[in-house]
Amino acid sequence: MELEKAIIVRDKTRLEQLIERFNSKAQAKFYLERAGEDFEYYEEEHGTFYTALKKVEKQLSSLVKYKVVYRSFLPTYIFAKGDMVVALGQDGLVANIAKYANGLPIVGINPDVERYDGVLLPHRPDNFLSAIKDYINGNRTYKLVTMAKAKMNDGQSLLAFNDFYVGAASHVSSRYTLEFGKGRESQSSSGILVSTGAGATGWISSVFNMTNNINNYFYNQKNNFDSKLNWEDDKLLFVVREPFLSKMSQIDLGYGTITREKTLKIESKMPTKGVIFSDGIEADFLNFNAGSSVEIGIAKEKAHLVL
């Protein structure tokens, strides 16, 4: 790979967000300490992140030109063909980047191993440069991760690295018509989750946990179901959350595996507040009200993670 530029994508620290909220560090400190919070914890977290950022910038400067971009600019930022994206933050940052990187290689760096799990962040500020050099020379392994795509009947579309939520934005019943395979039915539920392999241990796993708890209670046996998929598999899982049976709603289409040949189609019956959320990020959503329909399937684009 010919590397022309590295794009470091970062988020604001929690301390920076607090200072924006309260207009000054002193006011933020006063508010948190009055609420019994440990303000020093936020300062330490902030300092740890900036120590990592300086290390990353220093090492990259010895190899290639770089630019720092805030996460909030991702929806409008235009990546170039010779870019490599360096994600410095939590796991969710990698998921967010993948939807806008157009298949460019992503290097995930964990800036704070004491605080972040780092499932998508295999590199550290002290050792990531060797991975980039190896990748450029064709000696580094990488993983192509399957993503989901939602295509609306009005031409809008949205990608998901982990999952989609389709339903009402508030705590009211989600009403829609669901079509999958040869089945079609009207439903009322707490919404639909569609998960990729990368997201299968996330939100959708909570539905399986609930199912297993109920199953174990009634049958007194550990016959647990799970939602595991390989990240690169061309498959998605969908689950209907808390489907309600009534004269107007059915419950037979509650779970399924989406493939390239078999997509999920949903028509909204919600007059207002219907949404399609991507990866739990509030800014990444489509309105999904009555008159709207969506087809959810496997995206042509794949996330490209450097290991």
C-alpha positions as a printed Julia matrix, in Angstrom:
307×3 Matrix{Float64}:
   0.0     0.0    0.0
   1.21    3.5   -0.85
   0.48    5.61   2.2
   0.07    9.32   1.53
  -1.48   10.55   4.74
  -2.64    9.29   8.13
  -5.89   10.62   9.52
  -6.04   10.49  13.32
  -9.67   10.42  14.4
 -10.39   11.27  18.01
 -13.25   12.32  20.25
 -13.3    15.04  22.87
 -12.39   13.86  26.34
 -15.07   13.86  29.0
 -13.28   16.77  30.68
 -13.39   18.79  27.47
 -17.09   18.06  27.12
 -17.7    19.15  30.71
 -15.8    22.4   30.16
 -17.94   23.09  27.09
 -21.07   22.42  29.13
 -20.12   24.6   32.1
 -18.03   27.21  30.19
 -14.93   26.76  32.35
 -12.9    24.09  34.11
 -13.49   25.73  37.49
 -17.28   25.65  37.08
 -17.17   22.04  35.92
 -15.08   21.12  38.96
 -17.46   22.93  41.32
 -20.52   21.19  39.86
 -19.02   17.67  39.97
 -17.51   17.96  43.42
 -20.77   19.31  44.8
 -22.45   16.19  43.37
 -19.87   14.0   45.1
 -17.87   13.17  41.97
 -14.1    12.76  41.9
 -12.97   15.54  39.56
  -9.37   14.3   39.62
 -10.5    11.13  37.86
 -11.64   13.19  34.87
  -8.37   15.13  34.91
  -6.32   11.92  34.99
  -8.35   10.44  32.13
  -7.84   13.64  30.13
  -4.1    13.65  30.81
  -3.71    9.99  29.86
  -5.44   10.59  26.53
  -3.27   13.58  25.62
  -0.1    11.7   26.56
  -1.17    8.97  24.13
  -2.09   11.5   21.43
   1.34   13.15  21.64
   3.06    9.76  21.33
   1.0     8.86  18.29
   1.6    12.22  16.6
   5.35   12.05  17.26
   5.7     8.56  15.82
   3.54    9.26  12.79
   5.48   12.43  11.98
   8.59   10.3   11.42
   6.8     8.24   8.77
   4.08   10.21   7.03
   2.05   13.4    7.02
  -0.9    13.3    9.35
  -4.02   15.23  10.24
  -6.24   15.15  13.35
 -10.02   15.04  12.8
 -12.69   15.08  15.47
 -15.29   12.34  15.42
 -18.13   14.83  14.92
 -16.72   15.76  11.49
 -16.8    12.19  10.14
 -20.17   12.46   8.31
 -18.84   15.31   6.14
 -15.12   14.51   5.97
 -13.87   13.3    2.58
 -11.16   10.65   2.82
  -8.62   10.25   0.0
  -7.57    7.0   -1.63
  -4.08    6.99  -0.08
  -5.27    7.63   3.48
  -4.95    5.33   6.45
  -7.27    6.01   9.38
  -5.87    5.89  12.91
  -8.6     5.57  15.55
  -7.52    6.85  18.96
 -10.29    6.35  21.49
 -12.81    3.78  22.6
 -14.16    0.82  20.62
 -17.21    2.76  19.47
 -14.95    5.16  17.6
 -13.76    2.36  15.29
 -17.37    1.36  14.59
 -18.22    4.95  13.72
 -15.18    5.4   11.47
 -15.86    2.2    9.53
 -19.11    3.63   8.15
 -17.36    6.59   6.55
 -13.9     5.24   5.66
 -15.0     3.59   2.37
 -12.89    0.48   2.95
  -9.7     2.32   3.92
  -7.47    0.5    6.44
  -8.2     1.38  10.07
  -5.61    1.11  12.84
  -7.28    1.04  16.25
  -5.13    2.35  19.13
  -6.14    2.04  22.78
  -5.01    5.26  24.53
  -6.03    4.09  28.0
  -5.76    0.34  28.67
  -6.8     0.81  32.31
 -10.19    2.22  31.32
 -11.06    0.9   27.82
 -11.72   -2.74  26.92
 -10.2    -2.27  23.47
 -11.85   -5.16  21.6
 -11.39   -3.18  18.37
  -8.17   -1.52  19.55
  -5.34   -4.08  19.26
  -2.54   -1.51  19.17
  -0.9     0.73  21.78
   0.59    4.24  21.41
   4.06    2.7   21.89
   3.89   -0.08  19.29
   1.39    0.8   16.56
   3.95    2.18  14.1
   5.45   -1.24  13.4
   1.99   -2.47  12.4
   1.64    0.38   9.9
   5.09   -0.25   8.44
   4.39   -3.98   8.1
   1.04   -3.27   6.47
   2.61   -0.91   3.94
   5.15   -3.63   3.09
   2.41   -6.22   2.71
   3.48   -8.21   5.77
   0.65   -7.37   8.15
  -2.6    -9.25   8.54
  -5.94   -7.54   8.49
  -9.58   -8.42   8.94
 -12.47   -7.54   6.63
 -15.57   -7.04   8.75
 -19.08   -7.43   7.34
 -21.37   -4.43   7.79
 -25.14   -4.0    7.46
 -26.89   -1.54   5.18
 -30.35   -0.01   5.45
 -31.84    1.31   2.19
 -34.94    3.49   2.44
 -37.64    3.84  -0.22
 -36.77    7.57  -0.53
 -33.16    6.81  -1.53
 -31.5     7.41   1.84
 -29.16    4.78   3.22
 -27.17    4.07   6.38
 -24.41    1.63   7.31
 -23.96   -0.2   10.61
 -20.75   -1.75  11.93
 -22.42   -3.33  15.0
 -26.18   -3.09  14.75
 -29.35   -1.29  13.72
 -32.3    -0.48  15.92
 -35.57   -0.04  14.03
 -38.59    1.23  15.95
 -39.93    4.05  18.08
 -37.5     6.6   19.49
 -39.38    6.72  22.81
 -40.89    4.16  25.18
 -44.01    3.47  23.14
 -44.88    0.51  20.96
 -43.12    0.23  17.61
 -45.69   -0.55  14.89
 -44.72   -1.81  11.48
 -45.13   -4.57   8.92
 -42.24   -7.01   8.7
 -41.42   -9.17   5.68
 -38.81  -11.92   5.73
 -38.54  -14.87   3.37
 -42.05  -15.98   2.52
 -43.52  -14.51   5.72
 -45.17  -11.15   6.23
 -47.03   -9.85   9.28
 -48.02   -6.73  11.2
 -46.25   -6.36  14.52
 -46.23   -4.3   17.69
 -43.03   -4.58  19.71
 -40.18   -2.78  21.43
 -38.42   -2.55  18.1
 -36.15   -4.71  15.95
 -32.42   -5.29  16.37
 -30.28   -6.25  13.38
 -26.73   -7.29  14.28
 -23.51   -7.93  12.39
 -20.94  -10.46  13.58
 -18.95   -7.64  15.18
 -22.02   -6.55  17.13
 -23.25  -10.02  18.06
 -21.73   -9.83  21.55
 -23.26   -6.41  22.11
 -26.86   -5.21  22.28
 -28.44   -8.24  20.63
 -26.76  -10.56  23.15
 -28.95   -9.05  25.87
 -32.02  -10.48  24.12
 -30.43  -13.93  24.17
 -29.54  -13.47  27.85
 -33.19  -12.73  28.62
 -34.33  -15.73  26.57
 -31.88  -18.03  28.34
 -32.95  -16.8   31.77
 -36.59  -17.57  31.02
 -35.71  -20.9   29.42
 -33.61  -21.92  32.41
 -36.34  -20.91  34.84
 -39.03  -23.02  33.19
 -36.92  -26.01  32.14
 -34.23  -25.89  34.82
 -31.47  -26.63  32.35
 -28.51  -24.86  30.82
 -29.44  -25.08  27.16
 -28.26  -21.6   26.29
 -28.67  -19.96  22.91
 -26.19  -17.37  21.73
 -25.76  -14.8   18.99
 -22.21  -15.56  17.89
 -21.2   -14.87  14.3
 -17.78  -14.54  12.75
 -17.01  -10.94  11.92
 -16.29  -11.73   8.28
 -19.36  -13.94   7.71
 -21.83  -12.64   5.14
 -24.65  -12.99   7.63
 -26.69  -10.74   9.9
 -29.06  -11.64  12.72
 -32.34   -9.94  13.5
 -34.49  -10.21  16.62
 -37.86   -8.66  17.4
 -37.82   -7.34  20.96
 -40.84   -8.11  23.13
 -43.38   -8.8   20.36
 -47.0    -8.3   21.47
 -49.79  -10.63  20.33
 -53.18   -9.01  19.67
 -55.97   -8.86  17.11
 -53.86   -6.41  15.1
 -50.33   -7.8   15.66
 -48.63  -11.17  15.21
 -45.48  -12.73  16.68
 -44.37  -15.53  14.33
 -41.53  -13.65  12.59
 -39.35  -12.97  15.62
 -35.86  -14.07  14.62
 -33.87  -14.82  11.48
 -30.57  -14.85   9.62
 -30.13  -12.3    6.84
 -27.93  -13.28   3.88
 -27.1   -11.67   0.55
 -30.02  -13.55  -0.98
 -32.45  -12.99   1.89
 -33.04   -9.46   3.18
 -35.33   -8.01   5.83
 -38.06   -5.58   4.73
 -39.96   -3.32   7.11
 -42.78   -0.82   6.51
 -43.39    1.78   9.21
 -46.87    2.22  10.69
 -45.72    4.85  13.21
 -47.18    8.34  12.64
 -44.23   10.04  14.39
 -40.97    9.27  16.23
 -40.06    6.23  14.15
 -36.29    5.88  13.69
 -33.51    3.66  12.41
 -30.46    4.03  14.66
 -27.0     2.82  13.68
 -24.56    1.53  16.32
 -26.36    3.3   19.16
 -25.08    6.68  17.96
 -27.85    9.28  18.14
 -26.42   11.34  15.28
 -26.49    8.31  12.96
 -30.17    7.79  12.29
 -32.9     7.94   9.68
 -36.49    8.99  10.29
 -38.82    6.03   9.87
 -42.42    7.18   9.99
 -45.61    6.04   8.24
 -45.08    5.89   4.48
 -41.44    4.86   4.89
 -40.07    1.42   4.14
 -36.58    0.0    4.49
 -34.67   -3.02   3.22
 -31.85   -4.22   5.45
 -29.16   -6.45   4.05
 -25.42   -7.0    3.87
 -23.43   -3.98   2.71
 -21.05   -4.19  -0.23
 -18.6    -2.16   1.84
 -16.46   -3.95   4.43
 -14.57   -2.49   7.34
 -10.81   -2.98   6.93
  -9.14   -3.44  10.33
  -5.35   -3.72  10.56
  -4.38   -6.35  13.15
